[in-house]
């Protein structure tokens, strides 16, 4: 029964997408691959509207799908190209395609085990289904990414859960290779089109990505559909095709930020080729906006950044700090490579960068020779457009969107060799690729831990064998997730430093790196676990007693590591031996990160303000008293790693003039506050955390094990190096 529900969920989503595409295109484009992708764009924005309205229920999707299919019943006819390729070579390729498709289909039907699919793609989808729509999420940066493909996953997930979503993504792979072959027939290169389609289809990273609940293959299919729509529009000049091109370009952005160049590509192409330039460009831009604006508006309303979690320097917000964005972006540009010279072999052969394209794609420079043909030039331009964002994230799967264009250009280049020599060489390349890319061959040359297909889990796909053992074997921390489900009540919130497969739990999981609030929670926990993170440092400023309206602590940036953050646990102002009491009329300011500054004035050693950006000259924290006050000293309580911070003290006189009142402070160290561990546990509970999930490798895990009573927590479960603690 479960297998049937999986198939129903996926096929229903695909059928409704096809029907939407046929309603949109009518007779303008009979190709089913183009119809599916265009319809998927329409269905995606429709599901967004359903989620925004808070009515995500399976019956609602049934009614929506039934209405669409009934409305499109007269248009569900697809014509075939008159250019046909038959013969022994055709049947040989058909066998290869079917063999690889069987492997992909089985893996997509099997329980979802992909890292990102289980960690956030489907965890968000499952949450939307549980909560029947969108809800404001500020503790997970992935919830702010555009999720156009996840809307299709949500439609299928409502019926067939995780595997139905993976099958929907597989449908985009089929639509892509179908269109590549169709493009070859249409342009008079059927053999080159089929060969290029297989080069993409059999690529190891394409296979594992397409059979998982990811979105990279979907972006490739969307990019190629847009490419075809623009060429078909140029030939026929039908307005309907402009509408479709605009929707598909907007869909590219809605699926993945890195595909945003699809929009200027489409607008620029139409502006270059159209006789009614401004009208046609407006049509494309307006239709693209239908898919783009909802995601921008959602982010603007909920996290104050329309393109969250990026560009936080432009759109300052308390949810993702600019320092984290800088570190995260830097990592994605380099991963763990010693230099970019390693890239060609890593992305094609070794697979250290999240998968591999296959060794034959080392022939990619041959694609440049296709520039001698008009078709080749257009393919190369498209490959540049859809590959332009690659160096923002050098994972191998981020090369999937330009891969179809490169593969076609390679095939065209080889087929341009006079006589039959080029076709023979191309056929040999395809056969070598088929051999090297078969799942059991990849470990012979690629790294053992490369992201790839493993085995043929047909029993798990059909649910003949329990999915639990399969998930325990292939999904890291799955045991921890099952422990959370069994040891915590519904509605619990769990904090952890490691990304876990949240798609298999209904509890709210806060992962440390995914939001500024979570990072503060992690720092708070380590304050109790490590002596060096406790607020034992005191920076004292003394100055002649004077009347001031405001005091400002200014950061000079001297003596601070480049990546350091400025942190203040408590800031106290004195007049002699008397500390100035915090009054309601005090106005607190901080630049560049104002959020949380009240934590530096709450008399609690376990709360703190953090700058949110790397320490630099000009940062400041300011207290406006709202009236004149006498003062002669200021103390900052913080952690020892802040000792070398270059800070100066300015004061505002009664006349409103700012002046330097203390160019430097003296540093001392005090003892660790008594009862710090229990105070930290209470603070974590106040922050809404019910449970801590710790692993052997986590900082502080050993302290919590040794000093459980001092923390005041209770161990409620263990699972393969993971421990779950309940906060008091």
C-alpha positions in Angstrom: 0.0 0.0 0.0 2.8 2.4 0.9 4.4 1.9 -2.5 1.1 2.6 -4.3 0.7 5.9 -2.3 4.2 6.9 -3.3 3.5 6.3 -6.9 0.1 8.0 -6.7 1.6 11.1 -5.0 4.4 11.5 -7.6 2.2 10.7 -10.7 -0.5 13.0 -9.5 1.9 15.9 -9.1 3.4 15.1 -12.6 -0.1 14.8 -14.2 -1.3 18.1 -12.7 1.9 19.8 -13.9 1.4 18.4 -17.4 -2.2 19.6 -17.4 -1.2 23.1 -16.2 1.4 23.2 -19.0 -1.1 22.2 -21.7 -3.6 24.8 -20.5 -0.8 27.4 -20.7 0.7 26.4 -24.0 -2.3 24.9 -25.9 -1.1 24.1 -29.4 1.9 26.5 -29.4 4.2 23.8 -28.1 3.2 20.1 -28.3 6.4 18.8 -26.5 5.5 17.0 -23.2 8.8 17.9 -21.6 8.3 21.6 -22.1 4.7 21.3 -21.1 5.7 19.6 -17.8 8.2 22.2 -16.8 5.9 25.1 -17.7 3.1 23.5 -15.8 5.3 22.8 -12.8 5.9 26.6 -12.6 2.2 27.2 -12.6 1.5 24.5 -10.0 4.3 25.7 -7.8 2.9 29.2 -7.5 -0.6 27.7 -6.9 0.7 25.6 -4.0 2.4 28.7 -2.6 -1.0 30.4 -2.6 -2.5 27.4 -0.8 0.3 27.4 1.8 0.0 31.1 2.3 -3.7 30.7 2.9 -3.1 28.0 5.5 -5.1 25.3 3.8 -2.5 22.7 3.0 -4.5 19.5 3.2 -4.5 16.5 0.9 -8.2 17.0 0.0 -7.5 20.5 -1.1 -4.7 19.2 -3.4 -7.1 16.5 -4.8 -9.7 19.1 -5.7 -7.1 21.5 -7.2 -5.6 18.7 -9.3 -8.9 17.3 -10.4 -10.1 20.7 -11.6 -6.9 21.3 -13.5 -6.9 17.9 -15.2 -10.6 18.2 -16.1 -10.0 21.6 -17.6 -7.1 20.4 -19.6 -8.6 17.2 -20.8 -9.0 18.4 -24.4 -5.4 19.6 -24.6 -3.7 16.5 -23.3 -2.4 15.4 -26.7 1.2 15.5 -27.7 2.5 15.3 -31.3 5.8 13.7 -32.2 8.6 15.1 -34.3 8.7 14.0 -37.9 12.4 13.5 -37.6 12.9 10.0 -36.3 15.9 8.0 -35.6 15.7 4.3 -35.8 18.2 1.4 -36.3 20.5 -0.7 -34.1 22.2 2.3 -32.6 18.8 3.6 -31.4 17.9 0.4 -29.7 21.3 0.2 -28.1 20.8 3.6 -26.6 17.3 2.7 -25.5 18.7 -0.2 -23.5 21.3 2.0 -21.8 18.7 4.6 -21.0 16.3 2.0 -19.5 19.0 0.4 -17.5 20.0 3.7 -15.9 16.4 4.7 -15.5 15.6 1.5 -13.6 18.4 2.2 -11.1 17.3 5.9 -10.7 13.7 4.9 -10.2 14.5 2.3 -7.6 16.6 4.8 -5.6 13.9 7.5 -5.8 11.3 5.0 -4.6 13.5 3.9 -1.7 13.4 5.9 1.5 15.0 9.3 1.2 18.6 9.3 2.5 20.2 12.4 0.8 21.9 14.8 3.2 20.1 18.0 2.2 16.9 16.2 1.4 16.5 14.8 4.9 18.1 17.8 6.7 16.0 20.7 5.2 14.3 20.2 1.8 11.8 17.7 3.1 11.9 18.8 6.7 10.4 22.1 5.7 7.9 20.4 3.5 6.8 18.1 6.3 6.5 21.0 8.6 4.3 22.9 6.1 2.0 19.8 5.9 1.8 19.4 9.7 1.1 23.1 10.2 -1.1 23.3 7.1 0.8 26.1 5.5 3.5 28.7 6.0 4.4 30.0 9.4 7.1 32.5 10.4 10.4 30.6 10.8 13.3 32.7 11.9 15.5 30.0 13.4 16.4 28.2 10.1 18.0 30.1 7.3 17.0 27.5 4.8 13.3 28.4 5.4 14.1 31.8 3.8 15.5 30.3 0.5 13.1 30.3 -2.4 11.4 26.9 -2.4 9.7 26.6 -5.8 10.5 23.0 -6.2 9.6 22.3 -2.5 6.0 23.4 -3.4 5.8 20.5 -5.9 7.3 18.2 -3.3 4.6 19.4 -0.8 1.9 18.5 -3.3 3.3 14.9 -3.7 4.4 14.6 -0.1 0.8 15.0 1.1 0.0 11.6 -0.4 3.3 9.6 -0.7 5.7 11.3 1.8 9.4 11.5 1.2 9.8 9.1 -1.8 7.0 10.7 -3.7 8.9 14.0 -3.6 12.1 12.4 -4.9 10.1 10.9 -7.8 8.9 14.3 -8.7 12.5 15.5 -9.0 13.3 12.4 -11.1 10.5 13.6 -13.5 12.5 16.8 -14.1 15.4 14.6 -15.2 13.3 12.7 -17.6 11.9 16.0 -19.0 15.4 17.3 -19.4 16.8 14.4 -21.4 13.6 14.2 -23.5 14.0 17.8 -24.4 17.7 17.4 -25.2 16.9 14.6 -27.6 14.0 16.6 -29.1 16.3 19.6 -29.6 18.7 17.4 -31.5 15.9 16.3 -33.8 14.6 19.8 -34.3 18.0 21.2 -35.2 18.9 18.3 -37.5 21.4 16.5 -35.2 19.3 13.6 -33.8 22.3 11.4 -33.0 24.2 14.3 -31.2 21.1 15.1 -29.2 20.5 11.6 -28.0 24.2 11.1 -27.2 24.4 14.4 -25.2 21.2 13.5 -23.4 22.8 10.2 -22.3 26.0 11.9 -21.2 23.9 14.1 -18.8 21.5 11.3 -17.8 24.3 8.8 -16.9 26.5 11.4 -15.0 26.9 10.0 -11.4 26.1 13.3 -9.7 23.1 13.9 -12.0 21.8 10.4 -11.1 22.1 10.7 -7.4 20.8 14.3 -7.4 17.9 13.5 -9.7 16.8 10.5 -7.6 16.8 12.6 -4.4 14.7 15.4 -3.1 17.1 18.1 -4.3 16.6 20.9 -6.9 19.7 21.0 -9.1 18.4 18.7 -11.8 15.1 20.7 -11.8 17.1 23.9 -12.3 18.8 22.2 -15.3 15.5 21.2 -16.8 14.1 24.7 -16.2 17.1 26.3 -17.8 16.9 24.1 -20.9 13.1 24.6 -21.2 13.7 28.4 -21.1 16.4 28.0 -23.8 13.9 26.1 -26.0 11.0 28.4 -25.4 13.0 31.4 -26.5 14.2 29.8 -29.6 10.6 28.6 -30.4 9.3 32.1 -29.8 11.9 33.5 -32.1 10.7 31.2 -34.9 7.0 31.7 -34.3 6.6 35.0 -32.4 3.6 33.8 -30.4 2.8 35.8 -27.3 1.8 32.7 -25.4 5.5 31.6 -25.6 6.6 34.9 -24.1 4.3 34.3 -21.2 5.6 30.8 -20.8 9.2 32.0 -21.0 8.6 34.6 -18.4 7.0 32.1 -16.0 9.8 29.6 -16.5 12.5 32.3 -16.0 10.8 33.3 -12.7 10.5 29.6 -11.8 14.3 29.4 -12.1 14.6 32.0 -9.4 11.9 30.4 -7.3 13.7 27.1 -7.3 17.2 28.3 -6.6 18.8 31.8 -6.1 21.8 30.8 -8.2 19.5 30.5 -11.2 18.3 34.1 -11.0 20.3 35.0 -14.1 17.6 33.2 -16.1 15.5 36.4 -15.7 17.9 38.9 -17.3 18.8 36.2 -19.9 15.2 35.9 -21.0 14.5 39.6 -21.0 17.8 40.4 -22.8 17.1 37.7 -25.4 13.6 39.0 -26.1 14.9 42.6 -26.2 17.5 41.7 -28.7 15.3 39.7 -31.0 11.9 41.4 -30.7 10.5 44.0 -33.0 8.2 45.2 -30.2 11.1 45.3 -27.7 9.5 47.1 -24.7 6.2 45.4 -24.9 7.6 41.9 -25.1 10.3 42.6 -22.5 7.5 43.8 -20.2 5.5 40.6 -20.8 8.5 38.4 -19.8 9.4 40.5 -16.8 5.8 40.7 -15.5 5.3 36.9 -15.9 8.6 36.2 -14.2 7.5 38.5 -11.3 4.5 36.2 -10.7 6.9 33.5 -9.5 9.5 35.8 -7.9 7.5 38.4 -6.0 5.8 35.9 -3.6 9.2 34.7 -2.3 10.6 38.2 -2.0 7.5 39.4 -0.1 7.5 36.4 2.3 11.1 37.1 3.3 10.6 40.9 3.6 7.6 40.5 5.9 9.1 37.7 8.1 12.8 38.3 8.2 13.2 41.8 6.8 15.4 40.7 4.0 13.8 39.9 0.6 16.8 37.8 -0.5 17.6 36.1 2.9 19.8 34.5 4.0 22.2 36.5 1.8 23.0 40.3 1.4 22.6 40.9 5.1 24.9 43.9 4.9 22.2 45.6 2.8 19.3 44.3 4.8 20.4 44.2 8.4 18.3 41.9 10.5 18.6 39.9 13.7 18.2 36.5 12.1 21.4 36.0 10.0 24.5 37.9 10.9 26.8 39.4 8.4 29.8 37.6 10.0 28.2 34.2 9.5 27.2 35.0 6.0 30.8 36.0 5.2 32.2 32.8 6.8 29.6 30.6 5.1 30.1 32.1 1.7 33.9 31.9 2.0 33.6 28.1 2.8 31.3 27.5 -0.2 33.8 29.2 -2.5 36.7 27.0 -1.4 35.4 24.0 0.6 38.5 22.2 1.7 40.5 22.5 -1.4 44.1 23.7 -1.2 43.6 25.5 -4.6 41.2 25.8 -7.5 43.6 23.9 -9.7 42.2 20.8 -8.1 38.7 21.6 -9.4 38.7 19.8 -12.8 39.6 16.4 -11.4 37.6 16.8 -8.2 34.3 17.6 -10.0 34.7 15.0 -12.8 36.6 12.1 -11.3 37.3 12.1 -7.6 34.1 13.4 -6.1 35.4 15.2 -3.1 33.1 18.1 -3.8 29.7 16.4 -3.2 29.7 14.1 -6.2 31.3 13.8 -9.7 30.2 14.5 -13.3 32.2 11.6 -14.8 35.7 11.5 -16.3 34.5 12.0 -19.8 33.5 15.6 -18.9 37.2 16.4 -18.9 36.5 16.7 -22.6 34.5 19.9 -21.9 37.0 22.2 -23.6 36.0 20.5 -26.9 32.7 22.3 -26.5 34.4 25.5 -27.5 34.9 24.2 -31.1 31.1 24.1 -31.4 31.3 27.9 -31.6 31.7 27.6 -35.4 28.1 26.7 -35.7 25.1 28.9 -34.8 23.6 26.3 -32.6 26.9 25.8 -30.8 27.3 29.5 -30.1 23.8 29.7 -28.6 24.5 26.6 -26.4 27.8 28.1 -25.2 26.2 31.4 -24.3 23.5 29.5 -22.3 26.1 27.4 -20.6 27.9 30.6 -19.5 24.7 32.2 -18.2 23.6 29.2 -16.2 27.1 28.4 -15.0 28.0 32.0 -14.0 27.1 31.5 -10.4 29.2 28.3 -10.0 32.1 29.9 -8.2 29.8 31.0 -5.4 29.5 27.4 -4.5 32.0 25.0 -6.1 30.1 21.7 -5.3 30.0 19.4 -8.3 26.2 19.5 -8.3 26.2 23.2 -9.0 27.6 22.4 -12.4 24.4 20.4 -13.3 22.4 23.5 -14.7 25.0 24.3 -17.4 25.8 20.6 -18.1 23.1 20.0 -20.8 24.4 22.9 -22.9 28.0 21.8 -22.5 27.1 18.2 -23.4 25.2 19.2 -26.5 28.1 21.5 -27.6 30.6 18.6 -27.1 28.3 16.3 -29.2 27.9 18.9 -31.9 31.7 19.4 -32.0 32.4 15.7 -32.4 29.6 15.2 -35.0 31.2 18.0 -37.0 34.2 15.8 -37.8 33.9 14.9 -41.6 32.5 11.6 -42.5 31.4 9.0 -39.9 34.5 9.4 -37.8 32.9 12.0 -35.5 29.9 9.8 -34.9 32.0 6.8 -34.1 34.1 8.8 -31.6 31.0 10.2 -30.0 29.5 6.7 -29.7 32.7 5.5 -28.1 32.6 8.4 -25.6 29.1 7.5 -24.7 29.9 3.8 -24.2 32.9 4.7 -22.1 30.7 7.1 -20.0 28.1 4.4 -19.6 30.7 1.9 -18.3 32.4 4.4 -16.0 29.2 5.9 -14.6 27.5 2.6 -13.6 27.1 2.8 -9.8 29.3 -0.2 -9.1 32.2 1.2 -11.2 32.3 4.7 -9.7 34.2 3.6 -6.5 37.0 2.2 -8.7 38.3 5.6 -9.5 36.3 8.1 -7.3 36.7 8.7 -3.6 34.8 6.2 -1.4 32.9 8.9 0.4 31.8 10.6 -2.9 28.1 11.4 -3.0 26.8 8.6 -5.4 24.3 5.9 -5.8 25.0 2.8 -3.7 23.5 -0.6 -4.5 20.1 -1.3 -5.9 17.6 -1.2 -3.0 14.6 -2.7 -4.8 13.2 -4.4 -1.7 13.3 -1.1 0.2 11.8 0.7 -2.8 8.8 -1.7 -2.8 8.7 -1.6 1.0 9.1 -5.4 1.1 11.9 -4.8 3.6 11.5 -2.3 6.4 12.8 1.2 5.7 14.2 1.5 9.3 17.3 -0.6 8.8 18.0 1.1 5.5 17.7 4.6 7.1 19.9 3.5 10.0 22.6 2.3 7.6 22.7 5.3 5.3 21.4 8.4 7.1 23.8 9.9 9.7 22.2 10.5 13.1 19.0 8.7 12.1 19.1 6.9 15.4 19.3 10.2 17.2 16.1 11.4 15.4 14.3 8.2 16.4 15.4 8.8 20.0 14.0 12.3 19.9 10.7 11.0 18.6 10.4 8.4 21.3 11.8 10.4 24.3 10.1 13.8 23.8 6.5 14.9 23.8 4.9 16.6 20.8 5.7 20.2 20.5 9.2 19.9 22.1 12.1 22.0 21.0 15.5 20.4 20.7 18.8 22.2 20.3 21.8 20.7 18.6 25.1 21.7 17.0 24.9 19.1 14.2 22.5 19.0 11.3 20.3 16.0 11.7 17.7 14.4 9.4 14.8 16.6 10.5 12.6 15.2 7.8 12.0 12.2 10.0 11.0 14.0 13.2 8.0 16.1 14.0 9.8 18.0 16.8 11.2 21.5 16.3 15.0 21.2 15.9 17.2 24.2 16.2 20.6 23.7 14.6 23.3 26.1 15.9 24.7 27.4 12.6 21.3 28.0 10.9 20.4 31.3 12.6 21.9 34.0 14.8 19.6 33.2 17.6 20.7 29.5 17.5 24.4 30.6 17.5 23.8 32.7 20.6 22.2 29.6 22.2 25.3 27.6 21.3 27.6 30.2 22.8 25.5 30.4 25.9 25.7 26.6 26.4 29.5 26.6 26.0 29.8 29.4 28.5 28.8 26.8 31.2 30.8 24.0 29.7 34.2 25.6 29.1 36.1 27.9 31.5 37.5 30.0 28.7 34.0 30.9 27.6 32.9 32.1 31.0 32.6 35.9 31.6 35.7 36.2 33.8 37.3 39.2 32.1 36.7 42.8 33.3 37.7 45.9 31.4 37.7 49.0 33.7 37.6 52.6 32.4 38.1 55.4 34.9 37.9 59.1 34.2 37.5 62.4 36.0 34.0 62.7 37.6 31.8 64.7 35.2 28.2 65.3 34.1 27.2 63.4 31.0 24.1 62.9 29.0 25.4 59.8 27.2 28.4 57.4 27.1 29.7 55.6 24.1 32.1 52.6 24.0 33.9 52.8 20.6 35.8 49.9 19.0 39.1 50.9 17.3 39.8 47.4 15.9 43.3 47.4 17.4 44.7 44.0 18.5 41.7 42.0 17.4 41.8 38.9 15.0 40.1 39.6 11.7 37.2 37.2 12.2 36.6 38.1 15.9 33.2 39.3 17.1 32.8 41.9 19.8 30.9 40.6 22.8 29.7 42.3 26.0 28.1 40.3 28.9 27.4 43.2 31.1 28.1 47.0 31.0 28.0 48.9 34.2 28.5 52.7 34.8 29.6 54.1 38.2 29.6 57.3 40.1 32.1 56.6 42.8 31.2 53.4 44.5 27.6 53.6 43.4 26.5 51.9 40.2 24.0 54.0 38.2 20.7 52.1 38.2 19.3 51.2 34.9 16.3 53.5 34.3 13.3 53.2 31.9 14.4 56.4 30.2 17.8 55.0 29.2 18.1 54.5 25.4 20.5 51.9 24.3 22.1 51.9 20.8 24.6 49.6 19.1 26.2 49.7 15.7 26.1 47.8 13.4 24.1 45.2 15.2 21.5 46.8 17.5 19.5 43.6 18.4 20.1 42.1 21.8 21.9 45.1 23.3 19.6 45.0 26.3 21.3 41.7 27.2 24.3 43.8 28.2 22.2 45.7 30.8 20.2 43.0 32.5 22.4 42.0 35.4 22.8 38.5 34.2 26.2 37.0 33.5 24.8 34.4 31.1 23.3 36.8 28.6 25.3 39.0 26.3 25.3 41.3 23.3 27.3 40.3 20.2 28.3 42.5 17.4 26.9 40.3 14.6 29.8 41.4 12.3 33.5 41.1 12.4 35.2 43.6 14.7 36.2 46.7 12.9 36.8 50.4 13.7 33.8 52.5 14.3 31.6 49.9 16.0 30.0 51.2 19.2 27.7 50.7 22.1 25.9 53.8 23.5 23.9 54.6 26.5 21.8 57.7 26.4 20.7 58.5 30.0 17.7 60.6 29.0 19.0 63.2 31.5 22.2 64.4 32.9 24.1 62.0 35.2 27.4 62.1 37.1 29.8 59.3 36.3 33.5 58.5 36.7 33.9 54.9 35.7 32.6 52.2 33.4 33.1 48.4 33.6 32.7 45.8 30.8 32.3 42.2 31.8 33.1 39.7 29.1 35.1 36.6 28.1 38.9 36.4 28.1 39.0 36.2 24.3 37.9 39.9 24.3 40.8 41.2 26.4 42.7 42.5 23.5 39.8 44.5 22.1 40.9 48.0 21.3 38.1 50.1 23.0 37.9 53.8 23.9 35.3 55.7 25.8 33.5 58.9 24.6 31.1 61.0 26.5 28.4 63.5 25.6 28.4 66.7 27.6 25.3 68.7 28.6 25.9 70.9 25.5 25.6 67.9 23.2 29.3 67.8 22.4 31.0 64.4 22.1 34.6 64.1 23.6 37.0 61.4 24.5 37.0 60.7 28.2 39.1 57.5 28.5 41.4 56.4 25.6 42.0 53.0 27.2 40.9 50.7 30.0 42.7 48.4 32.4 42.1 44.6 32.3 41.6 42.2 35.1 40.5 38.7 35.5 37.9 37.5 38.1 36.7 34.1 39.2 34.1 32.0 37.4 30.6 32.9 38.7 29.2 30.4 41.1 26.4 28.2 39.8 27.2 29.1 36.2 26.2 25.8 34.8 22.7 25.8 36.4 22.2 29.4 35.4 23.1 28.6 31.8 20.6 25.7 31.8 17.9 28.0 33.1 18.8 30.6 30.4 18.5 27.9 27.7 15.1 26.9 29.1 14.1 30.6 29.1 15.1 30.8 25.4 12.5 28.1 24.6 14.8 25.0 24.5 13.4 21.9 26.1 16.2 19.4 25.2 19.9 19.4 24.3 21.1 16.8 21.8 24.8 16.4 22.1 27.3 14.1 20.3 30.7 12.8 21.3 32.5 15.3 19.1 30.6 18.3 20.4 32.4 20.9 22.6 31.0 20.7 26.1 29.6 17.1 25.8 32.2 15.7 28.2 31.5 18.5 30.8 27.8 17.7 30.7 28.4 14.0 31.2 30.7 14.6 34.2 28.7 17.4 35.8 25.1 16.4 35.1 23.9 17.3 38.6 25.5 20.7 38.6 23.8 21.5 35.3 20.5 20.4 36.7 19.6 18.4 33.6 18.4 14.9 33.1 19.6 12.3 30.6 16.6 10.9 28.8 18.2 8.9 26.0 21.3 7.7 24.3 21.9 6.5 20.7 25.2 5.6 19.1 27.3 8.5 20.4 24.3 10.8 20.9 22.8 11.9 24.2 19.6 13.7 24.8 19.2 15.9 27.9 16.1 17.4 29.3 16.5 20.9 30.6 15.0 21.8 34.1 
